[in-house]
Amino acid sequence: MRAMIFEELGGPEVLHLVDLPEPAPGPGEVTIDVAYAGINFADVLARAEGYRVDALPFRPGLEVSGRVLAVGEDVTAFVPGQEVTSFMPGGGYSEIAVAPAATTFPVPKGLDLRTAATLPSVLPTAYALLHDIARLREGDTVLVHSAAGGVGTVAGQLARLGGASAVYGVVSSLDKAPHALKSGYDQVFLAESFDTEVQAVTGGRGVDIALEPIGGDNFRRTLAVTARFGRLVSFGNSGSAAPWQISPADVYPTGLSVSGFSLMGLAAADPRRLRQLAGAAFQAVSEGGVELPVTAEFALADAAAAHRLVESRTTTGKLLLRR
Ligand SMILES: NC(=O)c1ccc[n+]([C@@H]2O[C@H](COP(=O)([O-])OP(=O)(O)OC[C@H]3O[C@@H](n4cnc5c(N)ncnc54)[C@H](OP(=O)(O)O)[C@@H]3O)[C@@H](O)[C@H]2O)c1
């Protein structure tokens, strides 16, 4: 079976196609005949910086949809041929993927395999950020960075469904604003001036909830526009900045909460909790309340082109590899 791997860290060109023996599922695992694999920003960070890469060579890919080929001897929840979608710690850029049964899900009713491939990573992430970490309440105002990306596209819609009174998105280029405005956002600001804009539209109060995946200076500027008793959630470092630090003086006077989240961490430590989150998040899609459009699709062998597109910072919505 064919798979995309990298043997050294570097640019998209380090990704290359190899032929590997067909894998068999171990205990607690299933093998999946992959239809589609989702592209995540974390795949790009893995390839470029070694993010969550234990050893080389490494096969990226955190999510796939497809049909179950075989199940490990103790796996009773799935049968061969069943349509599934799965979150995994790597290895999704393959014709056959090995996935933990604990983070594999039947494809929700009414969804096809292409749509199912968009679900496992960004939906539970956005749901957890808003509900479990930031504890969204009716009437809260919400600010989301990278609003037109995968997480951003669903976070805007979930915030609105969850009762936010205003949802503000931030994008790096105005070309992305129309996509964000169709994804639950009331207003979209440019990254260079979002803080001034937030202060203007909130009368200087700031927002109740801010979702921040870029880090560095962007984290600091977001902290400055989080309202009294507000909740800022850091969930990425797409700007490759040094880790942020805060001091008591940043949070005492205004009663701010600063927190973080890692879906990969949750999947490894508490897959049952991830299943609960995924159940709630997938339901929003099945019921038509949330959409995540696939905006580009590449052949497995063209994964490098997909990474180049992500790095061009021009993408919106979700990118997929097809088998
Ligand atoms: N903590 C978690 O569990 C978790 C789970 C999933 C994703 N994430 C994080 O959430 C963020 C978005 O992930 P995603 O999968 O939704 O990604 P995506 O669809 O590929 O979107 C990435 C977005 O990041 C922004 N960006 C910021 N700096 C960038 C850079 N240097 N190069 C390219 N794009 C850059 C871009 O928006 P603008 O150009 O408009 O800023 C782009 O829309 C990433 O930081 C990712 O690591 C975290």
The ligand as a Gaussian input file, in Angstrom:
#p B3LYP/6-31G(d) Opt

LIG

0 1
 N       -5.027000      22.638000      20.111000
 C       -5.656000      21.817000      19.317000
 O       -6.155000      20.777000      19.732000
 C       -5.774000      22.161000      17.861000
 C       -6.538000      21.367000      16.997000
 C       -6.650000      21.763000      15.655000
 C       -5.986000      22.920000      15.219000
 N       -5.232000      23.613000      16.093000
 C       -4.525000      24.845000      15.676000
 O       -5.486000      25.716000      15.131000
 C       -4.898000      26.480000      14.102000
 C       -5.711000      26.318000      12.836000
 O       -5.644000      24.956000      12.463000
 P       -6.479000      24.437000      11.216000
 O       -6.258000      22.966000      11.093000
 O       -7.835000      24.999000      11.267000
 O       -5.640000      25.083000      10.067000
 P       -5.944000      25.548000       8.591000
 O       -7.318000      25.239000       8.162000
 O       -4.811000      25.079000       7.794000
 O       -5.865000      27.086000       8.786000
 C       -4.694000      27.634000       9.244000
 C       -4.973000      29.075000       9.481000
 O       -3.876000      29.545000      10.227000
 C       -3.635000      30.889000       9.895000
 N       -2.194000      31.070000       9.954000
 C       -1.578000      31.758000      10.919000
 N       -0.271000      31.745000      10.734000
 C       -0.033000      31.033000       9.634000
 C        1.133000      30.674000       8.940000
 N        2.333000      31.047000       9.360000
 N        1.011000      29.928000       7.827000
 C       -0.192000      29.525000       7.405000
 N       -1.360000      29.837000       8.028000
 C       -1.266000      30.592000       9.132000
 C       -4.292000      31.118000       8.559000
 O       -5.266000      32.107000       8.737000
 P       -4.903000      33.654000       8.670000
 O       -3.860000      33.773000       7.606000
 O       -6.178000      34.301000       8.331000
 O       -4.402000      33.968000      10.045000
 C       -5.057000      29.853000       8.223000
 O       -6.413000      30.100000       7.956000
 C       -3.446000      26.009000      14.000000
 O       -2.638000      26.821000      14.805000
 C       -3.495000      24.617000      14.589000
 O       -2.264000      24.183000      15.080000
 C       -5.118000      23.277000      17.397000

